[in-house]
Amino acid sequence: MRWLIRLCALAILLAHSIEANSAVNEAPLTKLGAKTGPTLRFFYCYSCGYRKAFEQYVNILKQKYPELHVEGENFIPPGYNMLIAKALGMLKIVIIFLIISGYNFGLPPTSIWQWCISNRFYSCILIFLIGNAIEGQLISSGAFEIHFNDVPVWSKLETGRIPQPVELFQIIDFHLDMQFSEMDVGKIKFQT
């Protein structure tokens, strides 16, 4: 009886994997005939709250351009800001740990350290909030950059604003026309 149950379970798993493989093979073809389309990549400032704007753009773009692959990731600020923010985050955690443990440095404690030890909860919250505010300012770039096939097509850092959907549609249409007109150039045959 157990072998019959195992055989049925194996048959169900095999049928399910065949359905999953056929669903993958039925991916819509693009104008190029390939199963992959052009890629639109967003680089946004996560700490500025642009993730929601990115998600709205993804929904709009998937309706109008189903063959377009849309990706998004956090914009890494240039320079040493990210390194300083990470170091500050580690320092913040170490200080909070020292306050919670009541560490004594072997020196006479300063009035600030005595207050921190006496008011552990408030001092830890205060250090955490101030540390997060400083870190947020260091990594906040205000970026909302858009790249089409790794070519920059929009920069909020340069323009000072996020593109309207109509503007983004025009940019995408222009780049799609450019991409596919280059493909058609090789197919032109001259009559002699």
Buried (B, 14 or more C-beta within 10 A) or exposed (E): EEEEEEEEEEEEEEEEEEEEEEEEEEEEEBEEEEEEBBEBBBBBBBBBEBBEBBEEBBEBBEEEBEBBBBEBEBBEBEEEBBEBBEEBBEEBEEBBEBBEEEEEEEEEEEEEBEEBBEEBEEBBEEBBEEBBEBBEEBBBBBBBBBBBEEEEBBBBEEEEEBBEEEEBBEBBEEBBEEBBEEEEEEEEEEEE
